[in-house]
Amino acid sequence: MVHSMTGFGRGERLDGAYRVTIEVRSVNHRFLEISTRLPRRFATLENRIREQLQGQLSRGKVHVSVSINGEVTQPANLKVNEELAERYLQIFQEVKARFALRGELELSSFLTLPEILIREEEDLSEDAGWNLIKTPLAEALASFEAMRAREGELLAKDLRQRLEAICAAVTRVEKRQPEVVARVHERLRERLAKISQDVEYNRYRLEAELAIFADRSDVTEECVRLRSHADQFEASLASTEAAGRRLNFLLQEMNREANTIGSKCQDLSLSHEVIFLREEIEKIRQQIQNIE
C-alpha cells in the first residue's frame, strides 16, 4: 500500500501537573528531513524522537512539535528574583533623585518588570521525560500514519485509473499500427513508381530500403515495453514497501517509450494517441511526487 508524504497527527496526555501535546506534520521531500520543536527541558529527547520516526518513514519533510504544560492542573511555582529586584529598586531611587521626580513605585507595576518573577520548573531526567511523551507521541504517529494511508489509497486509485487509460491507448496504437505501416509502405511504392519511369534504380536495393523503413516505423517493441512498465507500476502500488522512488523511475521509462512511439508516428490518429499518453504520464508524474 502506498503512503502519501503529506500527513498530520496529534496526540495528548494529561499526567498530574503536565499536559503533553504532540503534533506531527509532513510534506513531500526527496529525502527524509526531520525537525523538532521541544521545550528546553526536553531537548535531550530529540534523538529518541528522530529514531522513532526514522523507523517508520523513508521520505518526507517532517516536523514534530512537543508542548509541555500548555495547560496544567495545578498552578506553576513562581518566585521573586531578589537580586534583580534590588537592582531595579536601586535604579528607581537613583533616577528619582537625579531628576527630582515625584511618585512611588506601585507593586503591581513592579511585578511586571522583566524577569522579576521566575517560573520554577521541575527538573526531569531523560527517562522521565520520555515516559511523559512516548504515549502521546505514539498516538500522534498513529493518526499521522492513518492520514497518510488514506491519502495514499486515494492517490493509488487515481493512478490505477490513469494506468488503465494508458494501457487502453497502447492497445489502440497496436491495433492501428499494422494498417499505418502498410499504408506508408504503399504510398512510398506509388511515389517511387512514378519516379522510376524517368530514373533507373536497383529494385532489390529499393525493396530492402523499404523493408528497413517499415521496420523503423514499427512501434510494437515500444508498446510491449510501455505495457510492461505499466504492469510493474501497478505491482509497485500494491507493494508493502515504500515505492515512490521506484514509481518515479518506471514513469521515466514509460515517458521514454511514449516519446519513441511519437518519433515513429506516421499517422495523425497515432499522433493524437501519443499526445494522450504524454498527458497522462505527466499527470501521474505530478501525483507520485507526493508518494513516499
Secondary structure, 3 states (H helix, E strand, C coil): CCCECCEEEEEEEEECCEEEEEEEEEECCCCEEEEEECCHHHHHHHHHHHHHHHCCCCCEEEEEEEEECCCCCCCCEEEECHHHHHHHHHHHHHHHHHCCCCCCCCHHHHCCCCCCEEEECCCCCHHHHHHHHHHHHHHHHHHHHHHHHHHHHHHHHHHHHHHHHHHHHHHHHHHHHHHHHHHHHHHHHHHHHHHHCCCCCCHHHHHHHHHHHHHHCCCHHHHHHHHHHHHHHHHHHHCCCCCHHHHHHHHHHHHHHHHHHHHHCCCHHHHHHHHHHHHHHHHHHHHHCCEC
